[in-house]
Amino acid sequence: MKKIASFEVNHLVLEPGIYLSRQDGDVITYDLRFKKPNAGEYLDNGALHTIEHLLATYVRNSAFADRVVYAGPMGCRTGFYLLLRDSVSSEETIALVRAAFSYIAGFTGEIPGASERECGNYLNQDLPGARREAELYSGVIASWTPERLTYKV
């Protein structure tokens, strides 16, 4: 079998940030990397799950809602994927990601979609952990630019 594109990324040099992972037709996949791969620190499952709920809700209610294809976690628990139509510019994507994680860092209240009826693992939520991780990530991406979207080799 052919190796998939995400396995071609050199995880030995990958640092936290925002990266343009791949483009398939009019869909661009962004790598929202929170943690350095294989460094021993990963997103806690509850925080990861809460970020997923808040990120998906935020981007699907943003000005770009009709151009959002998917927002969800990486199985390795080092970050998230954000898939957008290519009509969203790099600058707009970075601004959207910054706004989303600022929203998550300050979020209070009930987590959207976190009831037994709406979620398959509704008890696995950690809002304080999600807020803490979003705040840390916000610091990482505060000065991110389109020029930094390319993976280092």
KEGUVO-753062 format. One record per residue: residue number from 1; x, y, z of N, C-alpha, C, O, CB in turn. Coordinates in steps of 0.05 Angstrom, whole numbers. Glycine has a CB too. Layout:
BEGIN
+-----+--------+--------+--------+--------+--------+--------+--------+--------+--------+--------+--------+--------+--------+--------+--------+
: pos :    npx :    npy :    npz :   capx :   capy :   capz :    cpx :    cpy :    cpz :    opx :    opy :    opz :   cbpx :   cbpy :   cbpz :
+-----+--------+--------+--------+--------+--------+--------+--------+--------+--------+--------+--------+--------+--------+--------+--------+
: NUM :      X :      Y :      Z :      X :      Y :      Z :      X :      Y :      Z :      X :      Y :      Z :      X :      Y :      Z :
...
+-----+--------+--------+--------+--------+--------+--------+--------+--------+--------+--------+--------+--------+--------+--------+--------+
//
This chain:
BEGIN
+-----+--------+--------+--------+--------+--------+--------+--------+--------+--------+--------+--------+--------+--------+--------+--------+
: pos :    npx :    npy :    npz :   capx :   capy :   capz :    cpx :    cpy :    cpz :    opx :    opy :    opz :   cbpx :   cbpy :   cbpz :
+-----+--------+--------+--------+--------+--------+--------+--------+--------+--------+--------+--------+--------+--------+--------+--------+
:   1 :     17 :    -24 :      0 :      0 :      0 :      0 :     17 :     25 :      0 :     40 :     25 :     10 :    -19 :      0 :     24 :
:   2 :      7 :     46 :    -12 :     20 :     72 :    -13 :     19 :     85 :     15 :     -1 :     84 :     29 :      7 :     90 :    -34 :
:   3 :     41 :     97 :     23 :     42 :    112 :     48 :     25 :    137 :     47 :     27 :    152 :     27 :     72 :    119 :     56 :
:   4 :      9 :    142 :     67 :     -8 :    166 :     66 :      9 :    191 :     73 :     30 :    190 :     86 :    -31 :    164 :     87 :
:   5 :     -1 :    214 :     63 :     14 :    239 :     65 :     23 :    247 :     93 :     45 :    256 :     97 :     -2 :    261 :     53 :
:   6 :      5 :    243 :    113 :     12 :    252 :    140 :     35 :    235 :    152 :     48 :    244 :    171 :    -13 :    249 :    158 :
:   7 :     40 :    211 :    141 :     62 :    195 :    151 :     88 :    203 :    137 :    110 :    194 :    145 :     57 :    166 :    146 :
:   8 :     86 :    221 :    118 :    110 :    231 :    104 :    122 :    255 :    119 :    145 :    263 :    113 :    103 :    239 :     75 :
:   9 :    107 :    267 :    137 :    116 :    290 :    153 :    138 :    281 :    172 :    135 :    260 :    186 :     93 :    304 :    168 :
:  10 :    160 :    295 :    173 :    182 :    288 :    191 :    175 :    296 :    220 :    178 :    319 :    227 :    209 :    301 :    182 :
:  11 :    165 :    277 :    235 :    156 :    282 :    262 :    180 :    287 :    281 :    176 :    295 :    304 :    139 :    260 :    272 :
:  12 :    204 :    282 :    272 :    228 :    287 :    289 :    235 :    316 :    291 :    247 :    324 :    311 :    252 :    272 :    277 :
:  13 :    226 :    332 :    272 :    232 :    361 :    273 :    207 :    378 :    276 :    209 :    403 :    277 :    247 :    369 :    248 :
:  14 :    184 :    366 :    278 :    159 :    381 :    279 :    155 :    394 :    306 :    158 :    381 :    327 :    135 :    362 :    273 :
:  15 :    149 :    420 :    305 :    144 :    435 :    330 :    115 :    444 :    330 :    102 :    444 :    309 :    163 :    460 :    331 :
:  16 :    104 :    452 :    353 :     77 :    463 :    354 :     74 :    487 :    336 :     92 :    504 :    332 :     70 :    471 :    383 :
:  17 :     50 :    489 :    324 :     44 :    512 :    306 :     20 :    505 :    288 :      4 :    487 :    294 :     68 :    519 :    289 :
:  18 :     18 :    519 :    266 :     -3 :    515 :    246 :     11 :    509 :    220 :     29 :    523 :    212 :    -22 :    540 :    243 :
:  19 :      4 :    487 :    207 :     17 :    479 :    182 :     -4 :    472 :    161 :    -25 :    461 :    167 :     36 :    455 :    187 :
:  20 :      3 :    478 :    136 :    -13 :    469 :    114 :     -3 :    440 :    108 :     19 :    436 :     98 :    -10 :    488 :     88 :
:  21 :    -20 :    421 :    114 :    -12 :    393 :    113 :    -14 :    382 :     84 :      4 :    369 :     75 :    -29 :    377 :    131 :
:  22 :    -37 :    388 :     71 :    -41 :    378 :     44 :    -64 :    392 :     31 :    -80 :    405 :     44 :    -45 :    348 :     44 :
:  23 :    -66 :    390 :      4 :    -88 :    400 :    -10 :    -99 :    378 :    -29 :    -83 :    366 :    -44 :    -81 :    426 :    -26 :
:  24 :   -124 :    373 :    -27 :   -138 :    353 :    -44 :   -161 :    367 :    -58 :   -181 :    373 :    -46 :   -148 :    329 :    -27 :
:  25 :   -157 :    373 :    -84 :   -177 :    389 :    -98 :   -180 :    416 :    -85 :   -160 :    431 :    -83 :   -204 :    374 :    -99 :
:  26 :   -204 :    422 :    -77 :   -209 :    449 :    -65 :   -209 :    447 :    -34 :   -217 :    466 :    -21 :   -235 :    460 :    -74 :
:  27 :   -200 :    425 :    -23 :   -199 :    422 :      6 :   -170 :    423 :     16 :   -153 :    408 :      7 :   -212 :    395 :     15 :
:  28 :   -165 :    441 :     35 :   -139 :    444 :     48 :   -140 :    433 :     76 :   -158 :    440 :     91 :   -129 :    474 :     48 :
:  29 :   -121 :    415 :     83 :   -119 :    404 :    110 :    -98 :    420 :    125 :    -75 :    421 :    116 :   -113 :    374 :    109 :
:  30 :   -105 :    431 :    147 :    -87 :    445 :    165 :    -81 :    427 :    189 :    -99 :    414 :    200 :    -98 :    472 :    174 :
:  31 :    -56 :    427 :    197 :    -46 :    412 :    220 :    -44 :    433 :    243 :    -26 :    450 :    242 :    -18 :    398 :    215 :
:  32 :    -61 :    431 :    262 :    -60 :    449 :    286 :    -45 :    433 :    307 :    -57 :    419 :    323 :    -89 :    458 :    296 :
:  33 :    -19 :    437 :    308 :     -2 :    420 :    325 :      3 :    433 :    352 :     14 :    455 :    353 :     26 :    415 :    311 :
:  34 :     -7 :    421 :    373 :     -4 :    431 :    400 :     21 :    422 :    413 :     34 :    437 :    428 :    -28 :    422 :    416 :
:  35 :     28 :    397 :    409 :     50 :    384 :    423 :     72 :    374 :    404 :     66 :    367 :    381 :     40 :    360 :    440 :
:  36 :     97 :    375 :    413 :    119 :    364 :    397 :    115 :    333 :    397 :    112 :    321 :    418 :    147 :    372 :    409 :
:  37 :    114 :    321 :    373 :    110 :    292 :    372 :    131 :    277 :    386 :    155 :    284 :    387 :    109 :    284 :    343 :
:  38 :    123 :    255 :    399 :    140 :    236 :    412 :    158 :    247 :    434 :    179 :    236 :    440 :    158 :    223 :    392 :
:  39 :    149 :    270 :    445 :    165 :    283 :    466 :    154 :    275 :    494 :    165 :    285 :    514 :    164 :    313 :    463 :
:  40 :    134 :    258 :    495 :    124 :    249 :    521 :    102 :    264 :    533 :     91 :    256 :    554 :    146 :    248 :    540 :
:  41 :     94 :    287 :    521 :     72 :    302 :    531 :     50 :    303 :    509 :     55 :    311 :    487 :     81 :    331 :    539 :
:  42 :     26 :    295 :    517 :      4 :    293 :    498 :    -20 :    306 :    510 :    -22 :    311 :    534 :     -2 :    263 :    491 :
:  43 :    -40 :    312 :    493 :    -65 :    323 :    503 :    -80 :    302 :    518 :    -83 :    279 :    509 :    -82 :    334 :    480 :
:  44 :    -89 :    309 :    542 :   -105 :    291 :    558 :   -131 :    286 :    543 :   -142 :    304 :    530 :   -111 :    303 :    586 :
:  45 :   -142 :    261 :    545 :   -166 :    254 :    530 :   -190 :    273 :    536 :   -204 :    281 :    518 :   -174 :    226 :    537 :
:  46 :   -194 :    279 :    561 :   -217 :    297 :    568 :   -214 :    325 :    556 :   -233 :    336 :    545 :   -220 :    299 :    598 :
:  47 :   -190 :    336 :    558 :   -185 :    363 :    547 :   -187 :    362 :    516 :   -199 :    380 :    504 :   -157 :    373 :    555 :
:  48 :   -176 :    341 :    504 :   -177 :    337 :    475 :   -206 :    336 :    466 :   -214 :    349 :    446 :   -162 :    312 :    467 :
:  49 :   -222 :    321 :    480 :   -250 :    318 :    473 :   -266 :    344 :    475 :   -282 :    351 :    458 :   -263 :    296 :    491 :
:  50 :   -260 :    359 :    497 :   -274 :    385 :    501 :   -265 :    405 :    479 :   -282 :    420 :    469 :   -268 :    396 :    528 :
:  51 :   -239 :    406 :    473 :   -230 :    423 :    451 :   -244 :    416 :    425 :   -252 :    433 :    410 :   -199 :    421 :    448 :
:  52 :   -246 :    390 :    420 :   -260 :    381 :    395 :   -288 :    393 :    394 :   -296 :    404 :    373 :   -261 :    351 :    394 :
:  53 :   -303 :    391 :    416 :   -331 :    401 :    416 :   -331 :    432 :    412 :   -347 :    442 :    396 :   -345 :    394 :    443 :
:  54 :   -313 :    446 :    426 :   -313 :    475 :    424 :   -302 :    485 :    398 :   -312 :    504 :    386 :   -297 :    487 :    447 :
:  55 :   -281 :    472 :    387 :   -269 :    480 :    362 :   -289 :    476 :    339 :   -294 :    494 :    323 :   -244 :    464 :    356 :
:  56 :   -301 :    452 :    338 :   -321 :    446 :    317 :   -344 :    465 :    318 :   -353 :    475 :    297 :   -331 :    417 :    319 :
:  57 :   -354 :    471 :    342 :   -377 :    489 :    345 :   -369 :    517 :    336 :   -384 :    531 :    322 :   -386 :    490 :    374 :
:  58 :   -345 :    526 :    344 :   -337 :    553 :    337 :   -333 :    557 :    307 :   -345 :    575 :    295 :   -310 :    560 :    351 :
:  59 :   -318 :    539 :    294 :   -312 :    543 :    266 :   -337 :    540 :    249 :   -340 :    552 :    228 :   -291 :    524 :    256 :
:  60 :   -356 :    522 :    258 :   -380 :    518 :    242 :   -401 :    539 :    247 :   -422 :    540 :    235 :   -392 :    491 :    249 :
:  61 :   -395 :    558 :    265 :   -412 :    581 :    270 :   -398 :    607 :    262 :   -408 :    629 :    267 :   -421 :    583 :    299 :
:  62 :   -374 :    605 :    250 :   -359 :    629 :    242 :   -368 :    639 :    215 :   -386 :    628 :    202 :   -329 :    622 :    241 :
:  63 :   -356 :    660 :    206 :   -361 :    671 :    180 :   -354 :    652 :    157 :   -362 :    655 :    135 :   -347 :    698 :    176 :
:  64 :   -338 :    632 :    164 :   -328 :    612 :    145 :   -343 :    586 :    147 :   -335 :    566 :    135 :   -299 :    607 :    149 :
:  65 :   -366 :    585 :    161 :   -381 :    561 :    166 :   -386 :    544 :    141 :   -384 :    519 :    142 :   -407 :    567 :    180 :
:  66 :   -393 :    557 :    119 :   -400 :    542 :     95 :   -375 :    531 :     81 :   -377 :    517 :     61 :   -415 :    559 :     76 :
:  67 :   -351 :    538 :     91 :   -326 :    529 :     79 :   -311 :    509 :     97 :   -289 :    501 :     91 :   -308 :    552 :     72 :
:  68 :   -323 :    503 :    120 :   -311 :    484 :    139 :   -319 :    455 :    130 :   -343 :    450 :    127 :   -320 :    489 :    168 :
:  69 :   -300 :    438 :    126 :   -305 :    410 :    119 :   -304 :    393 :    144 :   -321 :    375 :    147 :   -285 :    401 :     98 :
:  70 :   -284 :    398 :    161 :   -280 :    381 :    184 :   -262 :    394 :    204 :   -244 :    409 :    196 :   -268 :    353 :    177 :
:  71 :   -266 :    390 :    230 :   -248 :    398 :    251 :   -249 :    376 :    272 :   -269 :    370 :    283 :   -257 :    426 :    264 :
:  72 :   -226 :    364 :    276 :   -225 :    341 :    295 :   -197 :    334 :    304 :   -177 :    344 :    292 :   -238 :    318 :    283 :
:  73 :   -195 :    317 :    324 :   -169 :    310 :    336 :   -152 :    290 :    320 :   -163 :    275 :    305 :   -174 :    299 :    364 :
:  74 :   -127 :    291 :    325 :   -108 :    272 :    315 :   -108 :    248 :    334 :   -109 :    252 :    359 :    -79 :    284 :    311 :
:  75 :   -106 :    224 :    324 :   -105 :    201 :    341 :    -81 :    200 :    360 :    -83 :    188 :    381 :   -105 :    176 :    324 :
:  76 :    -59 :    213 :    352 :    -35 :    213 :    368 :    -37 :    233 :    392 :    -20 :    233 :    409 :    -11 :    220 :    351 :
:  77 :    -59 :    248 :    393 :    -64 :    267 :    414 :    -44 :    290 :    416 :    -38 :    300 :    438 :    -65 :    253 :    441 :
:  78 :    -32 :    298 :    393 :    -14 :    320 :    392 :    -26 :    345 :    379 :    -14 :    366 :    378 :     11 :    313 :    378 :
:  79 :    -51 :    343 :    370 :    -64 :    366 :    357 :    -90 :    359 :    343 :   -103 :    339 :    349 :    -45 :    378 :    338 :
:  80 :    -97 :    376 :    324 :   -123 :    374 :    310 :   -119 :    378 :    281 :    -99 :    390 :    272 :   -143 :    394 :    321 :
:  81 :   -138 :    369 :    265 :   -139 :    375 :    237 :   -162 :    394 :    232 :   -183 :    391 :    244 :   -142 :    349 :    220 :
:  82 :   -157 :    413 :    215 :   -178 :    431 :    206 :   -178 :    431 :    176 :   -158 :    438 :    163 :   -173 :    460 :    217 :
:  83 :   -200 :    422 :    164 :   -203 :    420 :    135 :   -222 :    442 :    126 :   -245 :    444 :    134 :   -213 :    392 :    126 :
:  84 :   -212 :    459 :    107 :   -227 :    482 :     97 :   -226 :    481 :     66 :   -207 :    471 :     54 :   -215 :    508 :    108 :
:  85 :   -246 :    493 :     54 :   -246 :    498 :     25 :   -224 :    518 :     19 :   -218 :    535 :     36 :   -274 :    507 :     15 :
:  86 :   -212 :    516 :     -4 :   -189 :    533 :    -11 :   -197 :    563 :    -16 :   -179 :    579 :    -21 :   -175 :    523 :    -34 :
:  87 :   -222 :    569 :    -14 :   -230 :    597 :    -16 :   -224 :    613 :      9 :   -228 :    637 :      9 :   -260 :    599 :    -23 :
:  88 :   -215 :    599 :     30 :   -206 :    613 :     55 :   -176 :    617 :     52 :   -161 :    598 :     49 :   -213 :    596 :     81 :
:  89 :   -167 :    642 :     53 :   -139 :    648 :     50 :   -123 :    639 :     74 :   -134 :    633 :     95 :   -135 :    678 :     45 :
:  90 :    -96 :    638 :     71 :    -79 :    631 :     93 :    -82 :    651 :    116 :    -83 :    643 :    139 :    -49 :    631 :     83 :
:  91 :    -83 :    676 :    109 :    -87 :    697 :    130 :   -113 :    693 :    145 :   -114 :    695 :    170 :    -85 :    725 :    118 :
:  92 :   -134 :    688 :    130 :   -160 :    683 :    143 :   -160 :    658 :    160 :   -172 :    658 :    181 :   -182 :    681 :    121 :
:  93 :   -147 :    638 :    151 :   -145 :    613 :    166 :   -131 :    617 :    193 :   -140 :    609 :    214 :   -130 :    591 :    150 :
:  94 :   -108 :    631 :    192 :    -93 :    637 :    217 :   -110 :    653 :    235 :   -111 :    648 :    260 :    -67 :    652 :    210 :
:  95 :   -124 :    673 :    225 :   -142 :    690 :    242 :   -164 :    674 :    254 :   -171 :    677 :    277 :   -153 :    714 :    225 :
:  96 :   -176 :    656 :    238 :   -197 :    638 :    248 :   -187 :    620 :    270 :   -200 :    617 :    291 :   -209 :    621 :    225 :
:  97 :   -164 :    609 :    267 :   -152 :    591 :    287 :   -146 :    607 :    313 :   -152 :    597 :    335 :   -127 :    577 :    277 :
:  98 :   -135 :    630 :    310 :   -129 :    647 :    333 :   -155 :    654 :    348 :   -156 :    651 :    373 :   -115 :    673 :    325 :
:  99 :   -176 :    662 :    333 :   -201 :    669 :    346 :   -214 :    644 :    359 :   -225 :    647 :    381 :   -220 :    680 :    325 :
: 100 :   -212 :    621 :    347 :   -224 :    597 :    358 :   -211 :    590 :    385 :   -225 :    583 :    404 :   -222 :    574 :    338 :
: 101 :   -184 :    592 :    386 :   -171 :    583 :    410 :   -172 :    605 :    432 :   -170 :    599 :    456 :   -142 :    577 :    404 :
: 102 :   -175 :    630 :    424 :   -181 :    651 :    444 :   -209 :    645 :    456 :   -212 :    648 :    481 :   -180 :    679 :    430 :
: 103 :   -228 :    638 :    440 :   -255 :    631 :    449 :   -254 :    608 :    468 :   -266 :    608 :    489 :   -273 :    625 :    425 :
: 104 :   -239 :    587 :    461 :   -237 :    563 :    478 :   -223 :    570 :    504 :   -232 :    561 :    525 :   -222 :    540 :    463 :
: 105 :   -202 :    585 :    503 :   -187 :    593 :    527 :   -204 :    608 :    548 :   -200 :    606 :    572 :   -162 :    610 :    520 :
: 106 :   -224 :    622 :    538 :   -241 :    638 :    556 :   -268 :    626 :    560 :   -285 :    639 :    572 :   -243 :    665 :    546 :
: 107 :   -273 :    603 :    549 :   -300 :    591 :    549 :   -310 :    585 :    577 :   -295 :    573 :    593 :   -302 :    567 :    532 :
: 108 :   -334 :    592 :    583 :   -348 :    584 :    608 :   -376 :    575 :    600 :   -386 :    582 :    579 :   -349 :    608 :    629 :
: 109 :   -387 :    559 :    617 :   -414 :    549 :    611 :   -415 :    520 :    603 :   -395 :    505 :    608 :   -426 :    566 :    588 :
: 110 :   -437 :    512 :    592 :   -441 :    484 :    584 :   -427 :    478 :    558 :   -429 :    494 :    539 :   -470 :    477 :    583 :
: 111 :   -413 :    456 :    557 :   -399 :    448 :    532 :   -419 :    440 :    512 :   -436 :    423 :    517 :   -379 :    425 :    538 :
: 112 :   -419 :    452 :    488 :   -438 :    445 :    467 :   -436 :    415 :    460 :   -414 :    404 :    457 :   -434 :    462 :    442 :
: 113 :   -459 :    402 :    457 :   -459 :    374 :    448 :   -450 :    354 :    468 :   -443 :    332 :    461 :   -444 :    372 :    424 :
: 114 :   -449 :    362 :    494 :   -437 :    344 :    514 :   -458 :    330 :    532 :   -453 :    325 :    555 :   -418 :    360 :    531 :
: 115 :   -481 :    324 :    520 :   -501 :    309 :    535 :   -501 :    280 :    526 :   -489 :    274 :    505 :   -530 :    322 :    532 :
: 116 :   -513 :    263 :    541 :   -514 :    235 :    534 :   -527 :    230 :    507 :   -520 :    213 :    492 :   -529 :    219 :    556 :
: 117 :   -547 :    246 :    501 :   -561 :    244 :    476 :   -544 :    253 :    452 :   -547 :    242 :    430 :   -587 :    260 :    477 :
: 118 :   -526 :    272 :    456 :   -511 :    284 :    434 :   -483 :    273 :    430 :   -472 :    277 :    408 :   -509 :    313 :    439 :
: 119 :   -473 :    258 :    449 :   -445 :    250 :    447 :   -441 :    222 :    457 :   -453 :    213 :    476 :   -427 :    269 :    464 :
: 120 :   -424 :    207 :    443 :   -419 :    179 :    450 :   -402 :    174 :    474 :   -400 :    151 :    483 :   -407 :    166 :    427 :
: 121 :   -389 :    195 :    485 :   -372 :    192 :    509 :   -375 :    218 :    524 :   -355 :    231 :    531 :   -342 :    186 :    502 :
: 122 :   -399 :    226 :    530 :   -405 :    252 :    541 :   -393 :    258 :    568 :   -389 :    282 :    575 :   -435 :    255 :    543 :
: 123 :   -386 :    238 :    584 :   -374 :    243 :    610 :   -344 :    249 :    608 :   -332 :    259 :    627 :   -379 :    219 :    628 :
: 124 :   -332 :    244 :    585 :   -303 :    248 :    582 :   -298 :    276 :    572 :   -291 :    281 :    549 :   -292 :    227 :    561 :
: 125 :   -302 :    295 :    590 :   -297 :    324 :    584 :   -280 :    336 :    606 :   -282 :    328 :    629 :   -325 :    339 :    581 :
: 126 :   -264 :    355 :    598 :   -247 :    369 :    617 :   -244 :    398 :    608 :   -225 :    405 :    594 :   -219 :    356 :    620 :
: 127 :   -263 :    415 :    616 :   -262 :    443 :    608 :   -238 :    458 :    619 :   -225 :    473 :    604 :   -288 :    457 :    617 :
: 128 :   -231 :    455 :    645 :   -207 :    469 :    654 :   -182 :    461 :    639 :   -165 :    478 :    632 :   -203 :    464 :    684 :
: 129 :   -179 :    435 :    633 :   -157 :    426 :    617 :   -157 :    437 :    589 :   -136 :    444 :    578 :   -156 :    396 :    616 :
: 130 :   -181 :    438 :    576 :   -184 :    449 :    549 :   -176 :    478 :    549 :   -162 :    488 :    531 :   -212 :    445 :    539 :
: 131 :   -185 :    493 :    569 :   -179 :    522 :    570 :   -149 :    526 :    573 :   -138 :    544 :    560 :   -194 :    535 :    593 :
: 132 :   -137 :    510 :    590 :   -108 :    512 :    594 :    -92 :    506 :    568 :    -74 :    521 :    561 :    -99 :    493 :    617 :
: 133 :    -99 :    485 :    555 :    -86 :    478 :    530 :    -91 :    499 :    508 :    -72 :    505 :    493 :    -96 :    450 :    520 :
: 134 :   -115 :    509 :    507 :   -121 :    530 :    487 :   -105 :    556 :    492 :    -96 :    569 :    474 :   -151 :    537 :    487 :
: 135 :   -102 :    562 :    517 :    -86 :    586 :    524 :    -56 :    582 :    517 :    -44 :    600 :    506 :    -88 :    592 :    554 :
: 136 :    -46 :    558 :    522 :    -18 :    553 :    514 :    -15 :    554 :    484 :      4 :    566 :    474 :    -10 :    525 :    525 :
: 137 :    -33 :    542 :    470 :    -32 :    542 :    440 :    -35 :    570 :    429 :    -22 :    577 :    409 :    -53 :    523 :    429 :
: 138 :    -52 :    586 :    441 :    -56 :    613 :    433 :    -29 :    629 :    434 :    -23 :    645 :    416 :    -77 :    628 :    450 :
: 139 :    -13 :    623 :    454 :     13 :    635 :    456 :     32 :    627 :    433 :     47 :    643 :    423 :     26 :    629 :    483 :
: 140 :     30 :    601 :    426 :     47 :    591 :    404 :     40 :    604 :    378 :     58 :    611 :    362 :     43 :    560 :    402 :
: 141 :     15 :    608 :    372 :      6 :    618 :    346 :      2 :    648 :    345 :     -6 :    658 :    324 :    -19 :    604 :    338 :
: 142 :      7 :    662 :    366 :      2 :    691 :    368 :     15 :    706 :    345 :      4 :    726 :    335 :     11 :    702 :    394 :
: 143 :     39 :    699 :    338 :     54 :    713 :    317 :     57 :    697 :    292 :     75 :    702 :    275 :     81 :    723 :    327 :
: 144 :     41 :    676 :    288 :     43 :    659 :    265 :     37 :    674 :    239 :     19 :    691 :    239 :     24 :    634 :    267 :
: 145 :     51 :    668 :    218 :     47 :    681 :    192 :     43 :    660 :    170 :     51 :    637 :    174 :     71 :    700 :    186 :
: 146 :     32 :    668 :    147 :     30 :    649 :    125 :     56 :    636 :    117 :     57 :    613 :    108 :     17 :    663 :    101 :
: 147 :     78 :    651 :    120 :    104 :    640 :    112 :    113 :    617 :    130 :    129 :    600 :    122 :    125 :    662 :    114 :
: 148 :    101 :    615 :    154 :    108 :    593 :    173 :     90 :    569 :    170 :     93 :    550 :    185 :    107 :    604 :    201 :
: 149 :     72 :    569 :    151 :     53 :    547 :    147 :     66 :    522 :    135 :     54 :    500 :    135 :     30 :    555 :    130 :
: 150 :     90 :    525 :    125 :    104 :    502 :    111 :    119 :    486 :    132 :    133 :    497 :    149 :    123 :    513 :     89 :
: 151 :    117 :    460 :    130 :    132 :    442 :    147 :    162 :    445 :    142 :    170 :    450 :    120 :    124 :    412 :    143 :
: 152 :    178 :    443 :    164 :    207 :    443 :    161 :    214 :    414 :    153 :    201 :    395 :    161 :    222 :    451 :    188 :
: 153 :    234 :    412 :    137 :    242 :    385 :    127 :    260 :    371 :    146 :    268 :    348 :    141 :    256 :    388 :    100 :
+-----+--------+--------+--------+--------+--------+--------+--------+--------+--------+--------+--------+--------+--------+--------+--------+
//
